[in-house]
Amino acid sequence: MQFTHAIVRTPAPSLSQGITSANLGQVNFEKALQQHANYVLALEHLGLTVTVLPSEEAFPDSTFVEDVALIFGELAIVTNPGAASRNGETISIRPALLKHFANLLHIHPPGTLDGGDVMWTGDRVYVGLSSRTNRVGAEQLGKHLQNAGLEWAVVEMAEMLHLKTGVNYLDQGNLLVAGEFIEAPIWRAFHQIQVSPDEAYAANCVCINGSVLVPAGFPQTASAIENIGYRVVIVDTSEFRKLDGGLSCLSLRF
Ligand code: CIR
């Protein structure tokens, strides 16, 4: 998969009121803005054209733009996020997507689905059933994928917030796995890089055209990725981690 574009959304001052289970302290908004700007720069250095959408004060979690849309080649789908406070985030993503895609498909209630629960390996789309993504939402997505000729599979989950909190596809068969996904039979066919419990946050990395964005502060994972031949780009996301947000959540890549 080669990427040429990304969409991100500037964090809003309300960011500190976002949903969290992390217990890592208060968000420093100025620092979050700086980290977000650095994230955009990292994407640009990897050759992507980045659309930066304006912040949305009414939606504290709206900087986690990955959850509100899915993109598979020419196919763009607006999700129906599972957290009530995030539901309205879908409204303003539509015009941004319509600048790049002629048609948009949707996930409709009672189906719920967060983009963080969806992982595409190029061969197949994996959809995690989480507290945010229900079976109805997954099946609606499955129909859209089938109509587009894409294979898909459901992943049962027990502990993680989102599927990609604990499993992320790089490329060429390489998969980062942490926590409940280590040794899970569904990932048997992949070359797995196991992320240790003390570095579990770093299971959420983003592979862009052969380079991998890795969060700052997780040296074992960064080395493991480097050792299998990737160029590693370190990006500090400490303020987003306080809100359970990882690297992938901060952008839509296509
Ligand atoms: C939330 O709980 O929805 C946000 N605070 C974090 C979303 C992270 N998104 C993702 O993992 N895809």
Boltz pocket constraint, residues with backbone or C-beta under 6 A from the ligand:
constraints:
  - pocket:
      binder: B
      contacts: [[A, 18], [A, 19], [A, 20], [A, 61], [A, 64], [A, 66], [A, 67], [A, 83], [A, 86], [A, 115], [A, 116], [A, 117], [A, 162], [A, 164], [A, 165], [A, 243], [A, 244], [A, 245], [A, 246], [A, 248], [A, 249]]
      max_distance: 6.0
